[in-house]
Amino acid sequence: MALKDRLWRIISWQHFFLCLILVVTLAMHFVIITNPSDTVLDEIHYVKDARVIIADNETERPEHPPLGKLILVAGFKIFGDNSWGWRFFPILIGTGTIILFYFICRRLDMSQTATNIATFLLAFENMTFTHSQITMLDIYLLGFMMLTFFFYVSRKYI
């Protein structure tokens, strides 16, 4: 009976569903991180620009914000010039976006059920999931935008 009570306590924990979503999405992303092993879509531009930043300390594409490209350079330095180096940080930023969205919903006094449904929909929505998997600047924009909005609804602003 003690095992059943423990299991029920874990399942009824208010953040259990968020943790479940995070584990599932991270598992899905890391299983397919090397597929495809080459660049896709606009990754080719950002990966090439990161290589130029590393080699020459300058950018070929100054019209794009540098922070996302510098985060990409950090991935190169840690994991090398491969799928892990290109895609690790977008996966983390995308996962962080899901967490922030969940807590934004809670700050807006949404019910637990509505928060769980909204978070599930964001996590598995096609564009969010895809942009969390590939090296494009869109997920950095979404992640920092969610962080800013979280600070706003938490009343932690100047």
BELVENJO-V187444 format. One record per pair of residues at least 24 apart in sequence whose C-alpha atoms are under 6 Angstrom apart, sorted by sequence separation. I is the first residue (numbers start at 1). J is the second residue. D is the distance in Angstrom with one decimal. If there is no record, write none. Layout:
I/J/D  I/J/D
This chain:
94/132/4.7  91/132/4.9  90/132/5.1  91/133/5.6  37/83/5.9  97/143/4.9  104/150/5.6  87/134/5.7  87/135/5.7  34/83/5.3  86/135/5.9  93/143/5.9  68/137/5.8  43/135/5.1  43/136/5.9
